[in-house]
Amino acid sequence: MWASVLGCTVLVLFTVLTTGKAEVYIVRVEGEPIISYKGGVDGFEATAVESDEKIDTTSETVISYAGHLENKHDMLLGRLFEHGTYQKLYSYRHLINGFAVHISPEQAEVLRRSPDVKSVERDWKVRRLTTHTPQFLGLPTGVWPTGGGFDRAGEDIVIGFVDSGIFPHHPSFATYNTDPYGPLPKYRGKCELDSDTKMNFCNGKIIGAQHFAKAAIAAGSFNPAIDFASPLDGDGHGSHTAAIAAGNNGIPVRMHGHEFGKASGMAPRARIAVYKALYRIFGGFVADVVAAIDQAVYDGVDILSLSVGPNSPSANTKITYLNPFDATLLSAVKAGVFVAQAAGNGGPFPKTLVSYSPWIASVAAAIDDRRYKNHLTLGNGKILAGLGLSPATHPNQTYTLVAANDVLMDSSVMRFNPSDCQRPELLNKNLVQGNILLCGYSFNFVVGTASIKKVSETVRSLGAIGFVLAVENVSPGTKFDPVPVGIPGILITDVSKSMDLIQYYNISTPRDWTGRVKSFKAIGSIGDGLMPILHKSAPQVALFSARGPNIRDFSFQDADLLKPDILAPGSLIWAAWSPNGTDEANYVGEGFAMISGTSMAAPHIAGIAALIKQKHPHWSPAAIKSALMTTSTTIDRAGRPLQAQQYSEAEAMKFVAATPFDYGSGHVNPRAALDPGLIFDAGYEDYLGFLCTTPGIDAHEIKNYTNSPCNYTMGQPSNLNSPSITVAHLVGTRTVTRTVTNVAEEETYVLSTRMAPAIAIEASPQAMTLRPGASRKFSVSLTVRSVTGTYSFGEILMKGSRGHKVRIPVIAMGYQR
């Protein structure tokens, strides 16, 4: 009886026992979750859904079976342990069958030995993967008009955000200048009230708001004073990502008296459902994140935006696709939810992805066409380039330069590292006032204990005209972003230019025999850095964006599956910020922030997916993903192949030709994605077949995670009907198949292929005509011509007689027989 009622993956948290320290564990138990239960338990009818079908949570059948599962979880714990020696945190019932519990290692071992338990995994941490872009992507002119304009773009589509919460009073989420948001019966989520202020987080635009912190609390990581036991964003990250995907249109971005433009989400009329499971200092725990995803799907979201990834692999499985996180997302996709996940920020090094599975849209980050540059003009005529989102000093006027170390109150303050200009009380106001203060960019700025915002506050309090931050040495991977400040300021990032500045200052500054400055003679002026420069070289793959190839296990064996899937803007993105937010020291207390990360790229795709879902409400998650991928571009604005930021041998940054391991299928093209012509569709059974065909995965392990037997295989995992083809280990010739479905009018497509010389490629048939709704198979043969020890890249292009262009990347590495 037990074997038929319990099942799935559960996060468990340890409660103090008499021996080992309690921790959180995720426990999966025997039995089907709601989404896949087909009957068999006396008194409970089937609740399973077909692929891409939402759970009917109002059904008495579903409610009854959900209660049954939770009772079984409680009975199992009560049977094994004394009351008070454990704390159950969550019951997972909808997408997986299991629970999260706080117990000792000894109790965890007892659970592992129970015949009713499939697996017990110690909880582990996740982390955040941290606006001009609507115009850059062509949304106002090319996409929004097709959906009724910006005031209808995303209408009645619910995007769920598993992130750090939201600041509900931000104008990006306000409803006072929009048409009223009516009720949306398909969404059944709730709105928590702030326990202290009784503030309601929902307003129609924000349609749901909940927080998940039981695992964090049990682990001792949660601090209610700064983490907030409510959906309130104590970090800034969650408000930022929600605004990128679904923030209101035309919100002025004002800071320090300057308007940097108008911000808008990709789908400004879409609804926002908040599932807070990330926190400012420690990130989050898988147990809380899985509970948030489980609840979001149960509530009826259409899209999930995940700017989160695991800190490390799961301890219980070596297979990247099989862990509580990805297994839950597989069930979410089965329920018809499109999932966009940040690919990770471990670039530019290979195999740094944290998003692996074919049912997820893994999003890489691009630099768009804006660059913020500034310059410092010295008295000797040299002009030094730098970064500085700041106003200029007075035109046609120069100012005296004074170095922080030369204007100290006394020598005793040297122990406080005064050169980084964080503490105005260390510096002599009489010597600084009216001048430009020179500061050093120390390691404190890299680790976040110093900030450019604090430099500007120091300068303002001392009455200086402006500041210069000079980088004198740089560590590999240091990323310099422009920071908006209200006074003239510039960051000199090139070490050689900083040396030019220091040399000029020293030559121009006479000193006595003790080294004390006799008079300050160096002069300079700071340019205007407030206006962006638009570059045709955009988009480019950002240095930090995680790279492929994808891996199928944590022995880093290459997978027959391309990741990332797609590229979207993720560098220097303006969006809403929480005044409580502390994730970025330079934006503490501000209403907007300009930050970078694949965290920013994923909500771009989530918002664009909402626009596609609005136009094509019955499309599956795979169809939406296909439309995004097959219509993407590998060409920049100047008509050249995409480039990627990379390290040179000297560890400086350079640009190299980008590959699908950098950008997936290419950079998103929203207008084309609304009308892709053909789609490569796939569903839950296809993903099971992919898992069952992947080498190294045990069928028993697949059943443990999916509650499904391996009744279907596809010969090779490369036969999964995805809009890309990857063969990581090609010997001789391999033929893969794909099926396309016509989602437009009748059209004839001509197939052409292109591949690097080491691999021969052939597609058959070379042409095909499809009626509306019709599907056709085609095959692609890949043959090793020469063994190079590197991957070869190519593509299949399908040109339609009505103008559609469908492109899929092809990747293969040849080996000798």
DRENGU-685108 format. One record per residue (C-alpha): y, x, z. Coordinates in steps of 0.25 Angstrom, whole numbers, plus 5000, padded with zeros to 4 digits. Example, Ala and Ser with C-alpha at 12.3 -4.5 7.8 and 13.67 -1.06 7.14 Angstrom:
BEGIN
498250495031;499650555029;
//
This chain:
BEGIN
500050005000;501050115004;500750184990;501250064983;502650044990;503250174993;503750284983;504850364977;505750474982;506450474995;507450565002;507050595016;507950635027;507350705040;507550645053;507450735065;506050745070;505550835081;505350955072;505950995059;507450955055;507550815049;507950815034;508050705023;506850685014;506650595002;505350525002;504650464990;503550364994;502450284986;502850154979;503850114968;505350104970;505949974965;506250034951;504850054948;504049964957;503149874948;502449794958;501149814966;501649794980;501249664986;502449574988;503349654979;503649624965;503949734955;505349794954;505249904943;506249904932;506049944918;506750064913;508250054913;508249924921;509049904933;508449864947;508749724950;509149744965;509449604967;507949564965;507249514977;506049594972;506849724972;507449694985;506049664991;505349784986;506549874990;506349825004;504849855003;505049994999;506050025011;505049965021;503950055016;504850175018;505150135032;503750105035;503250235030;504250315039;503950225050;502550245049;502650395048;503750425058;504250375072;505550295071;506750385073;506150515068;506650485054;507750425046;507550355033;508850375025;508550295012;507450205006;507350234991;506850104984;507450084971;507250214962;506250284971;505450244983;505650324995;506650365006;507550465012;507250505026;507750605037;506450665043;505950795048;505150885039;503850855047;504150705045;504350735030;502950805030;502350675036;502950595025;502450685014;501050665019;501150515019;500350455008;501450355005;502450465002;502650534988;503650644992;504550695003;505750774998;506750835007;508150795003;509050894996;510450904993;511250864980;512650914976;513850864968;513950914954;515450934954;520050644919;520150684906;518750664902;518850514897;519850564886;518950694883;517750604881;518450504872;518250384882;519650314881;519650304866;518150314862;517350244873;518150154882;518650064871;517250034867;517049974881;518349894881;519250004886;519350094898;519449964907;518049924903;517350054901;516150054910;516349904914;515249854923;514449994923;514150044937;514150194938;513450244951;513950384957;513150454967;514150554972;515150574984;515750434984;517050384979;518550374984;518650224980;520150214981;520350314969;521150254957;519950294949;519150184956;520250084958;520249944953;521749904954;522049934940;520749884933;520149754930;519449694942;517949744943;517049624944;515749614951;514549684945;513249614949;512349724943;512849824953;512349794967;512849914975;513649904988;514949954993;515050035006;516250025015;516850145021;516350145036;517750185041;518750125032;517850005027;518450045014;517649975002;517250074991;517149974980;518149904972;517449854959;517649984952;516850054963;515649954964;514750014974;514950124985;513850184994;513550315001;512250385004;512250485015;510950465023;510350595019;511550675021;511750615035;510350645039;510450785034;511650805042;512550835030;513450705031;514850715038;515450575038;516850625040;516850695027;515750635019;516050485022;514950385025;515450295014;515550304999;516950375001;517050504993;517250625002;517050724991;517750684979;516650704969;516150554969;517550504966;517650604955;516350574948;516550414949;517950424943;517450514931;516350404927;517050274931;518450304936;519650214932;520350244919;521750314918;521850354933;523050464934;522550594939;523750634948;523750764957;524950844962;525950754955;525250774941;524450684933;523250754926;522950634918;522150504919;520750494925;519650394920;518150384922;517250374910;516950224912;518150174920;517750034921;516350074927;515950034941;515750144951;514550144961;514650254972;513450304979;513950424988;512850524991;513650654989;514550715000;515550825000;514950945007;513450935006;513250854993;512150754995;510650734997;509650684987;509250574997;510650514997;510850534982;509450464979;509850344988;511150334981;510550334967;509450234972;510550144977;511450154964;510350114955;509950004964;511349954964;511449944949;512250064944;512250094929;512550234929;512350344940;513250464940;512650584948;513550704950;512450764960;511350854959;510250914968;510651044975;509251094973;507851044967;507050944975;506051014984;504850924980;504850934965;505051044955;505250944944;506750924941;506550774937;505750734949;506550724962;507150614970;508450624963;507950624949;506850524951;507850424957;508750444945;507550414936;507350284943;508850264941;508750284926;507550184926;508450084932;509450104920;510450194927;511050304919;511150434927;512150544925;512050664933;512850794934;512050914928;512451014938;513451124940;512551244940;513051294926;513151374917;511751424921;510551364915;509551264922;510651224932;510551074930;510350984942;510050854933;508750864926;508050734922;508050654909;508450524915;509750584920;511050614911;511350754916;512850794913;513450924911;514850954913;515850994902;517251044902;518250944894;519450984886;520451004898;520851134903;521851164914;522551294912;523751364918;524451504918;525151594927;526351674920;526651804927;527951884928;527351994919;527151884908;525651874909;525151734909;523851704917;522951584914;522351504925;522051364930;523051274937;523251124936;524651144941;526051124937;526851244932;527851324940;529351304936;529551334921;530251464918;530151514932;529251614938;528951624953;528551744962;527051764964;526551794979;525151824982;524551754995;524151885001;525551935000;526251815007;525351815020;525951775033;525251895039;524051985036;523151915046;522951795037;522151875027;520851835034;521151685029;521151735014;522551695011;522551734997;521851594993;523151524998;522351415006;523251425019;524751425017;524951465032;524451605028;525551635018;527051665020;527751545014;529051625013;528451715003;527651604995;528751494994;529251484980;528251584974;526851574967;525751604977;524551694972;523251664978;521851714977;520651624972;519651664982;518151624984;518651514994;519151434981;517751444975;517051394988;518051284990;518751335003;519951364996;520651274985;521751274975;522251144981;522451224994;523151334987;524151234981;524351174995;524651315001;525651344990;526351214992;526451235007;527051375005;528051324995;527551414983;527751374969;526351394965;525051474966;524151564958;522651574962;522051704956;520551724954;520251874957;518751864956;517851754951;516351724954;515451674943;515451524942;516851504948;517451384942;518951374942;519551234940;521051194939;521551124951;522751034951;523851074960;525251024962;525951154961;525951274951;524651344953;523551424944;522251484946;522051614939;520451614936;520351734927;520251854936;520851944926;522151854926;522151854941;522152014940;523352004931;524051914941;523752004953;524152134945;525452074941;525752024956;525352164962;526252234952;527452144954;527352144969;527852264976;527252294990;527552395002;526652495007;525852395015;525652305003;526652205008;527352134996;528852184995;529252074985;528551974976;528852004961;527751944954;528151814947;527451704939;527351554935;526251454934;526051364921;525751214920;524251184922;524351034923;524051004908;522651024903;522351094890;521351024881;520251104875;519551074862;518351164867;517951054876;516951004880;516251134886;515151144896;515651174910;515251304916;514651234928;513851134921;512351144923;511551194912;510151174906;509051184903;508451074911;507351104920;506151024923;505751084937;506351174947;505551294941;506651284931;505651244919;506551194907;506451054905;506150984891;507450904894;508950934891;509850944903;511050924904;511150794896;512650784892;513950854895;515150784900;516550824906;516350894920;517450994921;518850974927;518650824928;519850744934;519350624942;519550544955;519450624969;519250574983;520450614992;519250645002;518650734992;518350874996;517450914985;518550994978;519551064987;520651064977;520550904977;520550874991;521450744994;521650724979;521350594971;520850674958;520050804956;519750884944;518350944946;517150994938;515650974938;514450904931;514850804942;515950764934;515150764921;514150664926;515050554928;515650564915;514350534909;514050424919;515350354915;515050374900;513650314902;514350194909;515150174896;513850174888;513150084898;514349984897;514149984881;512649984881;512249914894;510749914891;510550064888;509650144896;510150264904;509350354893;510150284882;511450304889;511150454891;510650464876;511950404871;512750504879;511850624875;511650594860;513150574857;513650694865;514350814858;514050964858;515350994851;516751014858;518050964854;518351074845;517051044837;516251164843;514951164850;515051144865;515251264874;514851294888;515551374899;514651494903;514651624910;514951754903;514251884906;515451914915;515251784922;516551724916;516551594909;516351584894;515951474884;514651474877;513951384867;513451264875;511951214873;511251084878;510951154891;512451144894;512851014888;511550934886;511750844873;513250874873;514550824878;514650674880;515350584870;515550454876;516050374863;514750424855;513850384867;514250244867;513650234853;512550334852;511750274840;510450314846;509850334860;508650404866;508150314876;507250334888;506750264900;506050284913;504650294906;505150404897;505750484909;504350464916;503650514903;504650634903;504250674918;502750654915;502850744903;503650854909;502750974913;502651014927;502850874933;501650814940;501350664937;501150634951;502550684954;503150604943;502550474949;503050514963;504450514958;504350404948;503250314953;502750314939;501450374933;501450474921;500950374911;501850424900;502150554894;502950604882;502150724878;503350814881;504550794890;505450824878;504950694872;505850614882;506750534874;508050604878;509250634869;508850784869;507650864866;507250984875;505951074873;506051184884;504751244879;504551234864;503251294859;502951274844;503351134840;503651014848;504050874843;504850784852;505150634850;506350554852;506650404851;508050354847;508550214848;509650154840;510750094848;511750064837;511549994823;510550034813;510750184809;510050294802;509950424809;509750564802;509150674811;509650814810;509150934819;509751064823;509151174832;509251324835;508351414826;507351444836;506851294836;506551214824;506851064825;506450944816;506750794819;505950684812;506250584806;507550644800;508150504799;507950364805;508550234805;508650144817;508950004819;509749954831;508949974843;507850044836;507150164841;506550284833;505750404836;506050544831;505450684833;505950824834;505150944832;505451074838;504851204834;504951344839;505451444828;505751564837;505651584852;507051624858;506851604873;508051514872;508351364870;508651314856;509651204855;509751094844;509950954841;509550824834;510650744827;510450604823;511550554813;511650404811;512150334799;513150254807;513750384813;512950404826;512550544830;511450564840;511150704844;510150764854;510050914858;508750984856;508351104865;507051194864;506551324868;505451384860;504251464865;503051534858;501751464857;
//
